[in-house]
Amino acid sequence: MITAVHTLVYADDADRARNFFRDVLNWPSVDAGGGWLIFKTGPSEMGVHPTDHALGQHHQISLMCDDIEATVADLRDRGVEITQDVRDDGFGLTAIFVVPGGGDMMIYQPRHPSAYDLA
């Protein structure tokens, strides 16, 4: 029986990225040994999209929130670099922020039905 989804973030500077998730986003974690942190990320859901060959993209990690304006303001207050301000992308309101040592990540307030809280 499948019990969870394990998401990976690849980072050029894994320590900086781990510190960001631990110290800035305040996500609880366990140490799997040698400082290799595994974070509790909360509820999750997964969508399957056609490949965008122009981007060469096969996977994407996005964070979800209930109030994008408040969340982006909070991230800015914590010193997080926002590389794309809030915009309407149809499926939701999105913004892009930098994971130090790990690149850009999307955060969005969905307009679509969510599956992460299904029983």
Backbone as JSON Lines, residues from 0, in Angstrom:
{"i":0,"aa":"M","n":[0.83,-1.18,0.0],"ca":[0.0,0.0,0.0],"c":[0.88,1.25,0.0]}
{"i":1,"aa":"I","n":[0.63,2.17,-0.9],"ca":[1.37,3.43,-0.93],"c":[0.87,4.31,0.2]}
{"i":2,"aa":"T","n":[1.78,4.88,0.96],"ca":[1.4,5.65,2.14],"c":[1.67,7.15,2.05]}
{"i":3,"aa":"A","n":[2.51,7.58,1.09],"ca":[2.86,9.0,1.02],"c":[3.55,9.3,-0.3]}
{"i":4,"aa":"V","n":[3.79,10.58,-0.53],"ca":[4.58,11.04,-1.67],"c":[5.85,11.66,-1.1]}
{"i":5,"aa":"H","n":[7.0,11.26,-1.61],"ca":[8.28,11.83,-1.21],"c":[8.75,12.73,-2.35]}
{"i":6,"aa":"T","n":[8.87,14.01,-2.09],"ca":[9.26,14.99,-3.09],"c":[10.74,15.32,-2.93]}
{"i":7,"aa":"L","n":[11.44,15.48,-4.03],"ca":[12.85,15.85,-4.0],"c":[13.05,17.24,-4.58]}
{"i":8,"aa":"V","n":[13.87,18.03,-3.92],"ca":[14.34,19.3,-4.46],"c":[15.83,19.13,-4.68]}
{"i":9,"aa":"Y","n":[16.27,19.29,-5.92],"ca":[17.69,19.23,-6.22],"c":[18.26,20.64,-6.13]}
{"i":10,"aa":"A","n":[19.33,20.79,-5.37],"ca":[19.91,22.1,-5.12],"c":[21.42,22.06,-5.34]}
{"i":11,"aa":"D","n":[21.93,23.11,-5.97],"ca":[23.38,23.24,-6.13],"c":[24.06,23.4,-4.78]}
{"i":12,"aa":"D","n":[23.36,24.0,-3.84],"ca":[23.86,24.16,-2.47],"c":[22.79,23.59,-1.53]}
{"i":13,"aa":"A","n":[22.85,22.28,-1.31],"ca":[21.82,21.59,-0.54],"c":[21.73,22.12,0.89]}
{"i":14,"aa":"D","n":[22.85,22.47,1.5],"ca":[22.81,22.98,2.87],"c":[22.02,24.29,2.95]}
{"i":15,"aa":"R","n":[22.25,25.21,2.01],"ca":[21.5,26.47,2.0],"c":[20.02,26.22,1.78]}
{"i":16,"aa":"A","n":[19.68,25.32,0.87],"ca":[18.28,25.0,0.62],"c":[17.63,24.38,1.85]}
{"i":17,"aa":"R","n":[18.32,23.45,2.49],"ca":[17.78,22.82,3.71],"c":[17.57,23.86,4.8]}
{"i":18,"aa":"N","n":[18.55,24.75,4.98],"ca":[18.44,25.81,5.98],"c":[17.23,26.7,5.7]}
{"i":19,"aa":"F","n":[16.97,26.99,4.43],"ca":[15.83,27.81,4.04],"c":[14.51,27.14,4.46]}
{"i":20,"aa":"F","n":[14.34,25.88,4.12],"ca":[13.1,25.19,4.48],"c":[12.96,25.07,5.99]}
{"i":21,"aa":"R","n":[14.07,24.85,6.69],"ca":[14.03,24.71,8.15],"c":[13.86,26.06,8.85]}
{"i":22,"aa":"D","n":[14.69,27.05,8.49],"ca":[14.77,28.29,9.25],"c":[13.84,29.39,8.77]}
{"i":23,"aa":"V","n":[13.56,29.44,7.47],"ca":[12.71,30.5,6.93],"c":[11.26,30.04,6.83]}
{"i":24,"aa":"L","n":[11.03,28.87,6.25],"ca":[9.66,28.36,6.16],"c":[9.21,27.65,7.43]}
{"i":25,"aa":"N","n":[10.18,27.36,8.32],"ca":[9.9,26.73,9.62],"c":[9.24,25.36,9.49]}
{"i":26,"aa":"W","n":[9.65,24.59,8.49],"ca":[9.1,23.25,8.31],"c":[9.8,22.29,9.26]}
{"i":27,"aa":"P","n":[9.04,21.47,9.99],"ca":[9.66,20.47,10.86],"c":[10.36,19.41,10.02]}
{"i":28,"aa":"S","n":[11.41,18.82,10.61],"ca":[12.18,17.84,9.86],"c":[12.75,16.78,10.78]}
{"i":29,"aa":"V","n":[13.2,15.71,10.17],"ca":[13.97,14.69,10.87],"c":[15.33,14.64,10.18]}
{"i":30,"aa":"D","n":[16.35,14.3,10.96],"ca":[17.69,14.16,10.41],"c":[17.89,12.69,10.07]}
{"i":31,"aa":"A","n":[18.04,12.42,8.79],"ca":[18.22,11.04,8.33],"c":[19.67,10.6,8.47]}
{"i":32,"aa":"G","n":[20.51,11.47,9.02],"ca":[21.93,11.17,9.23],"c":[22.81,12.17,8.53]}
{"i":33,"aa":"G","n":[23.79,12.66,9.25],"ca":[24.76,13.58,8.66],"c":[24.18,14.9,8.21]}
{"i":34,"aa":"G","n":[23.11,15.36,8.84],"ca":[22.49,16.63,8.47],"c":[21.57,16.54,7.27]}
{"i":35,"aa":"W","n":[21.29,15.33,6.8],"ca":[20.4,15.12,5.66],"c":[18.97,15.23,6.18]}
{"i":36,"aa":"L","n":[18.37,16.41,6.04],"ca":[17.06,16.67,6.6],"c":[15.95,16.22,5.65]}
{"i":37,"aa":"I","n":[14.93,15.61,6.22],"ca":[13.72,15.26,5.47],"c":[12.59,16.02,6.14]}
{"i":38,"aa":"F","n":[11.88,16.83,5.34],"ca":[10.9,17.77,5.87],"c":[9.47,17.25,5.79]}
{"i":39,"aa":"K","n":[8.72,17.59,6.82],"ca":[7.27,17.39,6.76],"c":[6.72,18.54,5.93]}
{"i":40,"aa":"T","n":[6.04,18.22,4.85],"ca":[5.57,19.26,3.94],"c":[4.08,19.5,4.03]}
{"i":41,"aa":"G","n":[3.38,18.71,4.79],"ca":[1.95,18.88,4.88],"c":[1.21,18.11,3.8]}
{"i":42,"aa":"P","n":[-0.08,18.37,3.66],"ca":[-0.88,17.66,2.67],"c":[-0.31,17.88,1.26]}
{"i":43,"aa":"S","n":[-0.57,16.91,0.39],"ca":[-0.08,17.05,-0.98],"c":[-1.13,16.54,-1.96]}
{"i":44,"aa":"E","n":[-0.92,16.9,-3.2],"ca":[-1.73,16.39,-4.3],"c":[-0.84,16.36,-5.53]}
{"i":45,"aa":"M","n":[-1.27,15.68,-6.55],"ca":[-0.45,15.55,-7.75],"c":[-1.34,15.68,-8.98]}
{"i":46,"aa":"G","n":[-0.92,16.51,-9.92],"ca":[-1.58,16.62,-11.21],"c":[-0.66,16.07,-12.28]}
{"i":47,"aa":"V","n":[-1.22,15.59,-13.35],"ca":[-0.42,15.07,-14.47],"c":[-0.74,15.93,-15.69]}
{"i":48,"aa":"H","n":[0.29,16.56,-16.24],"ca":[0.14,17.47,-17.38],"c":[0.9,16.91,-18.57]}
{"i":49,"aa":"P","n":[0.52,17.32,-19.77],"ca":[1.32,16.95,-20.94],"c":[2.71,17.61,-20.82]}
{"i":50,"aa":"T","n":[3.71,16.97,-21.37],"ca":[5.07,17.52,-21.36],"c":[5.12,18.81,-22.17]}
{"i":51,"aa":"D","n":[5.79,19.81,-21.62],"ca":[6.04,21.05,-22.35],"c":[7.44,20.93,-22.93]}
{"i":52,"aa":"H","n":[7.53,20.48,-24.18],"ca":[8.83,20.22,-24.8],"c":[9.68,21.48,-24.94]}
{"i":53,"aa":"A","n":[9.04,22.63,-25.04],"ca":[9.8,23.89,-25.13],"c":[10.6,24.13,-23.85]}
{"i":54,"aa":"L","n":[10.03,23.7,-22.71],"ca":[10.72,23.87,-21.43],"c":[11.61,22.69,-21.09]}
{"i":55,"aa":"G","n":[11.37,21.56,-21.76],"ca":[12.11,20.35,-21.41],"c":[11.78,19.89,-20.0]}
{"i":56,"aa":"Q","n":[10.59,20.22,-19.55],"ca":[10.22,19.99,-18.16],"c":[9.37,18.73,-18.03]}
{"i":57,"aa":"H","n":[9.72,17.91,-17.05],"ca":[8.95,16.71,-16.79],"c":[8.34,16.7,-15.4]}
{"i":58,"aa":"H","n":[8.88,17.51,-14.47],"ca":[8.37,17.55,-13.1],"c":[8.47,18.97,-12.59]}
{"i":59,"aa":"Q","n":[7.57,19.33,-11.7],"ca":[7.59,20.64,-11.07],"c":[7.05,20.51,-9.66]}
{"i":60,"aa":"I","n":[7.64,21.23,-8.74],"ca":[7.14,21.29,-7.38],"c":[6.59,22.69,-7.17]}
{"i":61,"aa":"S","n":[5.37,22.77,-6.7],"ca":[4.74,24.06,-6.37],"c":[4.19,23.97,-4.96]}
{"i":62,"aa":"L","n":[4.27,25.06,-4.23],"ca":[3.65,25.14,-2.92],"c":[2.3,25.81,-3.07]}
{"i":63,"aa":"M","n":[1.35,25.46,-2.21],"ca":[0.01,26.02,-2.28],"c":[-0.28,26.84,-1.02]}
{"i":64,"aa":"C","n":[-1.15,27.83,-1.17],"ca":[-1.53,28.66,-0.03],"c":[-2.98,29.1,-0.2]}
{"i":65,"aa":"D","n":[-3.55,29.64,0.87],"ca":[-4.93,30.12,0.84],"c":[-5.03,31.6,0.49]}
{"i":66,"aa":"D","n":[-3.98,32.37,0.75],"ca":[-3.99,33.82,0.52],"c":[-2.63,34.22,-0.04]}
{"i":67,"aa":"I","n":[-2.53,34.29,-1.35],"ca":[-1.23,34.53,-2.01],"c":[-0.63,35.88,-1.62]}
{"i":68,"aa":"E","n":[-1.45,36.92,-1.55],"ca":[-0.92,38.25,-1.22],"c":[-0.29,38.25,0.18]}
{"i":69,"aa":"A","n":[-0.99,37.69,1.15],"ca":[-0.46,37.63,2.52],"c":[0.76,36.74,2.61]}
{"i":70,"aa":"T","n":[0.74,35.63,1.89],"ca":[1.87,34.7,1.92],"c":[3.12,35.32,1.3]}
{"i":71,"aa":"V","n":[2.96,35.98,0.17],"ca":[4.11,36.63,-0.48],"c":[4.64,37.75,0.41]}
{"i":72,"aa":"A","n":[3.76,38.51,1.04],"ca":[4.2,39.56,1.96],"c":[4.99,38.96,3.13]}
{"i":73,"aa":"D","n":[4.5,37.85,3.67],"ca":[5.2,37.18,4.77],"c":[6.57,36.67,4.31]}
{"i":74,"aa":"L","n":[6.63,36.08,3.13],"ca":[7.91,35.6,2.62],"c":[8.89,36.76,2.45]}
{"i":75,"aa":"R","n":[8.42,37.88,1.9],"ca":[9.28,39.06,1.75],"c":[9.8,39.52,3.12]}
{"i":76,"aa":"D","n":[8.89,39.56,4.11],"ca":[9.3,39.97,5.47],"c":[10.37,39.06,6.04]}
{"i":77,"aa":"R","n":[10.4,37.81,5.61],"ca":[11.41,36.85,6.07],"c":[12.68,36.91,5.23]}
{"i":78,"aa":"G","n":[12.73,37.84,4.26],"ca":[13.92,38.02,3.44],"c":[13.96,37.15,2.2]}
{"i":79,"aa":"V","n":[12.83,36.52,1.85],"ca":[12.8,35.65,0.67],"c":[12.74,36.51,-0.59]}
{"i":80,"aa":"E","n":[13.55,36.15,-1.58],"ca":[13.55,36.86,-2.85],"c":[12.39,36.37,-3.72]}
{"i":81,"aa":"I","n":[11.53,37.31,-4.11],"ca":[10.4,37.02,-4.99],"c":[10.82,37.43,-6.39]}
{"i":82,"aa":"T","n":[10.85,36.47,-7.33],"ca":[11.3,36.77,-8.69],"c":[10.15,37.02,-9.65]}
{"i":83,"aa":"Q","n":[8.95,36.65,-9.26],"ca":[7.75,36.97,-10.04],"c":[6.66,37.34,-9.06]}
{"i":84,"aa":"D","n":[6.2,38.59,-9.14],"ca":[5.11,39.02,-8.27],"c":[3.83,38.28,-8.63]}
{"i":85,"aa":"V","n":[2.85,38.42,-7.79],"ca":[1.58,37.72,-7.97],"c":[0.97,38.06,-9.31]}
{"i":86,"aa":"R","n":[0.55,37.01,-10.01],"ca":[-0.15,37.2,-11.29],"c":[-1.23,36.12,-11.42]}
{"i":87,"aa":"D","n":[-2.17,36.4,-12.29],"ca":[-3.27,35.48,-12.55],"c":[-2.89,34.57,-13.7]}
{"i":88,"aa":"D","n":[-2.72,33.28,-13.42],"ca":[-2.39,32.32,-14.47],"c":[-3.57,31.43,-14.83]}
{"i":89,"aa":"G","n":[-4.78,31.87,-14.49],"ca":[-5.97,31.12,-14.84],"c":[-6.31,30.04,-13.83]}
{"i":90,"aa":"F","n":[-5.41,29.07,-13.67],"ca":[-5.65,27.99,-12.7],"c":[-5.52,28.47,-11.27]}
{"i":91,"aa":"G","n":[-4.9,29.67,-11.11],"ca":[-4.71,30.24,-9.78],"c":[-3.85,31.48,-9.84]}
{"i":92,"aa":"L","n":[-3.69,32.1,-8.71],"ca":[-2.8,33.25,-8.57],"c":[-1.43,32.72,-8.18]}
{"i":93,"aa":"T","n":[-0.41,33.1,-8.93],"ca":[0.92,32.52,-8.73],"c":[1.97,33.58,-8.43]}
{"i":94,"aa":"A","n":[3.03,33.14,-7.81],"ca":[4.24,33.94,-7.61],"c":[5.4,32.95,-7.64]}
{"i":95,"aa":"I","n":[6.58,33.48,-7.88],"ca":[7.79,32.66,-7.9],"c":[8.76,33.22,-6.87]}
{"i":96,"aa":"F","n":[9.37,32.34,-6.08],"ca":[10.37,32.75,-5.11],"c":[11.62,31.9,-5.27]}
{"i":97,"aa":"V","n":[12.71,32.36,-4.66],"ca":[13.99,31.68,-4.76],"c":[14.22,30.83,-3.52]}
{"i":98,"aa":"V","n":[14.53,29.56,-3.75],"ca":[15.04,28.7,-2.69],"c":[16.56,28.86,-2.74]}
{"i":99,"aa":"P","n":[17.18,29.47,-1.73],"ca":[18.62,29.69,-1.79],"c":[19.38,28.39,-2.07]}
{"i":100,"aa":"G","n":[20.22,28.43,-3.08],"ca":[20.98,27.26,-3.47],"c":[20.19,26.26,-4.28]}
{"i":101,"aa":"G","n":[18.88,26.53,-4.49],"ca":[18.03,25.55,-5.16],"c":[17.22,26.07,-6.32]}
{"i":102,"aa":"G","n":[17.25,27.36,-6.6],"ca":[16.54,27.9,-7.74],"c":[15.12,28.35,-7.42]}
{"i":103,"aa":"D","n":[14.36,28.59,-8.48],"ca":[13.01,29.12,-8.35],"c":[11.98,28.05,-8.0]}
{"i":104,"aa":"M","n":[10.94,28.47,-7.28],"ca":[9.82,27.59,-6.95],"c":[8.54,28.42,-6.99]}
{"i":105,"aa":"M","n":[7.48,27.82,-7.51],"ca":[6.19,28.5,-7.57],"c":[5.41,28.3,-6.28]}
{"i":106,"aa":"I","n":[4.7,29.34,-5.9],"ca":[3.68,29.23,-4.87],"c":[2.39,29.75,-5.49]}
{"i":107,"aa":"Y","n":[1.27,29.09,-5.18],"ca":[0.03,29.57,-5.78],"c":[-1.18,29.35,-4.9]}
{"i":108,"aa":"Q","n":[-2.16,30.21,-5.15],"ca":[-3.48,30.11,-4.54],"c":[-4.38,29.52,-5.62]}
{"i":109,"aa":"P","n":[-4.75,28.25,-5.48],"ca":[-5.49,27.6,-6.56],"c":[-6.9,28.13,-6.75]}
{"i":110,"aa":"R","n":[-7.34,28.07,-7.99],"ca":[-8.73,28.33,-8.33],"c":[-9.43,27.03,-8.72]}
{"i":111,"aa":"H","n":[-8.66,25.98,-8.87],"ca":[-9.2,24.68,-9.22],"c":[-9.58,23.92,-7.95]}
{"i":112,"aa":"P","n":[-10.45,22.92,-8.06],"ca":[-10.73,22.09,-6.89],"c":[-9.44,21.44,-6.4]}
{"i":113,"aa":"S","n":[-9.26,21.38,-5.11],"ca":[-8.06,20.78,-4.52],"c":[-8.35,19.36,-4.07]}
{"i":114,"aa":"A","n":[-7.34,18.5,-4.16],"ca":[-7.49,17.11,-3.76],"c":[-6.74,16.78,-2.47]}
{"i":115,"aa":"Y","n":[-5.92,17.69,-1.96],"ca":[-5.05,17.35,-0.83],"c":[-5.79,17.05,0.46]}
{"i":116,"aa":"D","n":[-7.05,17.45,0.55],"ca":[-7.78,17.19,1.79],"c":[-8.88,16.15,1.62]}
{"i":117,"aa":"L","n":[-8.82,15.38,0.54],"ca":[-9.79,14.3,0.36],"c":[-9.56,13.19,1.39]}
{"i":118,"aa":"A","n":[-10.62,12.57,1.81],"ca":[-10.48,11.48,2.79],"c":[-9.95,10.23,2.13]}
